[in-house]
Amino acid sequence: MAAWGAAGVRLAHFSGAQYRSLPHIPLSALQPGDLVFRGSNGSAHVAIYIGGGLIITAPQTGDVVKIASMGNVMGAARPG
């Protein structure tokens, strides 16, 4: 993810690999900047939590980056 890359943190390209390689945190402990994952083992999608139940997400190739409700996520991780 470019945002974490700009901060000097290297992340795997695939969301499932990110989920497997990062320290997991409980959803109740989310802080802005944490990554939230959807799908089995985090493989479907990853987004950045910005607080207040909202995420920054790029839903699909060619779509614009959006702010959206976090909705149902299967887990979270904190890079760094």
PETA-V185011 format. One record per residue. N is the residue number from 1. RES is the residue in one small letter. PHI is phi in degrees with one decimal (NA if undefined). D_FIRST is the distance of its C-alpha to the first C-alpha in Angstrom with 1 decimal. Layout:
BEGIN
n-><N	N>
res-><RES	RES>
phi-><PHI	PHI>
d_first-><D_FIRST	D_FIRST>
END
This chain:
BEGIN
n-><1	2	3	4	5	6	7	8	9	10	11	12	13	14	15	16	17	18	19	20	21	22	23	24	25	26	27	28	29	30	31	32	33	34	35	36	37	38	39	40	41	42	43	44	45	46	47	48	49	50	51	52	53	54	55	56	57	58	59	60	61	62	63	64	65	66	67	68	69	70	71	72	73	74	75	76	77	78	79	80>
res-><m	a	a	w	g	a	a	g	v	r	l	a	h	f	s	g	a	q	y	r	s	l	p	h	i	p	l	s	a	l	q	p	g	d	l	v	f	r	g	s	n	g	s	a	h	v	a	i	y	i	g	g	g	l	i	i	t	a	p	q	t	g	d	v	v	k	i	a	s	m	g	n	v	m	g	a	a	r	p	g>
phi-><NA	-60.5	-61.6	-71.0	-61.5	-64.0	-90.3	87.0	-102.9	-90.7	-123.5	-60.4	-73.5	-84.4	-60.4	-62.9	-67.4	-61.5	-62.1	-69.2	-96.1	-102.8	-69.0	-79.1	-130.4	-69.0	-59.6	-70.0	-106.8	-57.0	-129.4	-52.5	100.9	-64.9	-97.2	-119.1	-123.1	-122.1	91.6	-60.4	55.7	72.2	-82.9	-85.5	-168.1	-130.1	-141.4	-104.3	-75.2	-117.8	105.8	61.6	77.7	-111.5	-130.6	-101.2	-139.7	-113.3	-59.9	-160.6	-55.6	89.8	-87.9	-87.3	-69.1	-132.9	-97.2	-143.5	-67.5	-62.2	62.0	-85.6	-120.3	-98.0	-178.8	-146.1	-145.0	-122.0	-66.4	117.1>
d_first-><0.0	3.8	5.6	5.7	6.1	8.7	10.3	10.8	9.0	8.1	6.6	8.3	7.3	9.7	9.6	13.1	12.4	9.8	12.7	15.3	14.1	13.3	16.3	17.1	18.6	21.1	20.2	23.0	21.2	18.0	17.1	14.9	11.3	11.8	9.9	12.5	13.1	15.7	18.0	19.8	18.0	14.7	14.7	14.9	11.9	9.3	9.1	9.2	12.9	14.7	18.2	21.3	20.1	17.5	13.8	11.5	10.8	10.5	13.4	14.0	13.8	15.8	15.7	14.8	12.4	14.7	15.8	17.5	19.4	17.7	20.4	20.7	18.0	18.9	17.2	14.8	13.3	12.9	10.7	12.7>
END
